[in-house]
Amino acid sequence: MAMAMTHHHNRESSIDKHLDTGKYVRYTAEQVEALERVYAECPKPSSLRRQQLIRECPILSNIEPKQIKVWFQNRRCREKQRKEASRLQTVNRKLTAMNKLLMEENDRLQKQVSQLVCENGYMRQQLHTVNASATDASCDSAVTTPQHSLRNANNPAGLLSIAEETLAEFLSKATGTAVNWVQMPGMKPGPDSVGIFAISQSCSGMAARACGLVSLEPTKIAEILKDRPSWFRDCRKLEVFTMFPAGNGGTIELVYTQMFAPTTLAPARDFWTLRYTTTLENGSLVVCERSLSGSGAGPSVASAAQFVRAEVLPSGYLIRPCEGGGSIIHIVDHLNLEAWSVPEVLRPLYESSGVIAQKMTIPALRYVRQIAQETSGEVVYSLGRQPAVLRTFSQRLSRGFNEAINGFNEDGWSIMNCDGTEDVIIAINSGKSLSNSSNLTTGLSFLGGVLCAKASMLLQNVPPAVLVRFLREHRLEWADFNVDAYSAASLKAGTYAYPGMRPTSFTGSQIIMPLGQTVEHEELLEVIRLEGQSLTQEDAFLSRDIHLLQICSGIDDNAVGACSELVFAPIDEMFPDDAAFLPSGFRIIPLESKPDSLATNRTLDLTSSLEVGPATSQAAGDSPSQNARSVLTIAFQFPFDTNLQDNVATMARQYVRSVISSVQRVAMAISPCGSSPTIGPKPSPGSPEALTFHLGEELLKSESLGGDSVLKNLWQHQDAILCCSLKSVPVFIFANQAGLDMLETTLVALQDITLDKIFDESGRKALCSDFTKLMQQGFTHLLAGVCMSTMGRHVSYEQAVAWKVLAADANTVHCLAFSFINWSFV
């Protein structure tokens, strides 16, 4: 078919090329109007309705059907061309705005270079006449916040003076050279980048900066960013105590803000600040903020008893409108979190500008972009849920997890029988209510309340993203299905059946159903279905499936310094938008390496050994460690009835300890550096690492393999390999995948299985008779026999080898290992 060509199109007439003769055909204005009406009602070419409308229109009767078809084809082409032209114009406007932003950034960098050159020359001239302290003062003057007394803050004139000074200092950081900005590691600008990110270098406090283009108007952006709890997950509360006009069209607010603590090892922070909103002469909208200092500043002491007062240095948002719509945003966050008040090992979290960038600055820009895409309709709805509802789910899960970690007295939490030596902290909240609305059918107020078991530990050489991915994808390796079932049943029906009263087994099937994700996929929201089956005949036909709502973030290996989280809560299968949540989960925060870091083992309990105060010297024999470290915080919440409080507390403490033990095994398995005794610190005799590397070359031929390969071959070995302790009642402490399959169990349940339970009488006798030989020569061979799985099934094996596993000192026997060759179910 010849391609139809249209020279022009208007409401008066239209010209198309005839398919057969090649001559141009002119349509009258009435014919064009009739064709437009038909197209508007039936744009699809194969529509029978379109053919009917054409036949019913007399004015179109003298036009050939083929030529009408060509007109509709041209009409669709014109519409596509208009849409594409509109899209290209939008892209061009964005590129023009981004180019302007990059040019301004380049100018700022050139000024910064010139300033550094001048300062360098000046310092060279004054090297012999000016002492170091005077030089430092001249360098830091631009970024040091002067302390404002309460006398200036007691009247509007004084506050306006502080506000104007804050504005000037903020602008010098956002677009000037007041701070020496360097590119954020791992955040290279490019076509797919959200914006330009930078962190401070050699300035007081910790500062981060971002700038980018967003398709929203300045007033809308300011409204979103000022509502900090909606996008900043660590913000617990923001209260505006006073607001009054500034006299120049702007407003001044006195704001009290509380931030959650990220771990159980340090107190939370709060701020008492002045926030100034105004419009500049060039039409830019500015929201800037700084702390007000002085004794007794802010709300009453009682309301802030569990917080450490921190400082906001001049920070804020500069929002400039772009031609054709949209805005350019400059974000600056500059804080002093009083790092002296936290344990030394945690101080990188309170001194690192990269941490502030990942927690505050970057999320702020990402959130605004997310809202912009949702507003424009670019975000696809999931399972009929609106994007705002999905955001609310994520925010509520994160907030509930933060509340459990912090356990504020104001929320009703209190510590249960803690003498400071417990590795797992138990907190209870007797007045906890999960009502999210006035609808009593969706809110739950427990008779006893909610109990939280939580702990923090140090991980070394364990990539947070890898660990969280493993915990997400292999829940069977660390979770207890019966504990999940208990929490789910309590939330669903308000019952408090103690775990084990209705025995249920997990089939091993974990189905992940995605609900939504953020713009850059840095956070996933999903529903997890765990398939279970009853172990009793009377409940055989009842569903035992468990559903969890879960958020997973920080699984990108390239996100330098990003926090990784896995937070989940049991839900009903058809959970409403205001469903009640009781979140539990894991948070892993990377710590920046420091040359004076204490040398530690891969996993340590911090709650009983850390002290707050000045830096302590290293213990004798310890050497500085350059290995990557991170802090893992675990918190699990359980509803309880008053009569079962002690039982649930005991269960919760044991369960969290079991989870910690499983996480330690997983951490050992995925550690890229610590898998070999020649890399990093040696494992202690009692650590789980020791059992992996001393099984003998006969088993894995480890002399030809690296550390990671040894562990991988051990886990994937075709023989069932089991390790048991040498206690009075030997229990299993490790098994590879084949061993778990043979025993029909999981790593979590493995610790409840004793050695005598798997061997029959003849097997036990054979082991006892060869025990002396085993201890003398290091291994012994057992003849073919039969053992028992945890499900009661018989397992035959052609041969078994028992190994003596030595600790790192090569003198102490750590445990026994068994290798079952060619095993199969009978």
Helices and strands as residue ranges (DSSP letters): E 6-9, E 14-17, E 24-27, H 29-41, H 48-56, G 58-60, H 65-125, H 132-140, H 150-153, H 156-174, E 181-183, E 196-200, E 206-214, H 218-226, G 228-230, E 235-245, E 251-259, E 268-279, E 285-291, G 302-304, E 307-309, E 311-312, E 315-321, E 327-336, G 339-341, G 344-346, H 347-351, H 353-356, I 357-361, H 362-376, H 387-406, G 409-411, E 413-415, E 425-429, E 449-460, H 464-473, G 475-477, H 481-493, E 504-517, E 523-534, G 537-539, E 546-553, E 564-571, E 584-591, E 603-605, E 629-640, G 642-644, H 645-670, G 688-692, H 697-700, G 702-704, H 707-716, E 720-724, E 732-735, H 737-743, H 747-750, G 755-757, H 761-769, H 771-777, E 779-782, E 785-788, E 794-797, E 799-806, E 813-821, E 824-825
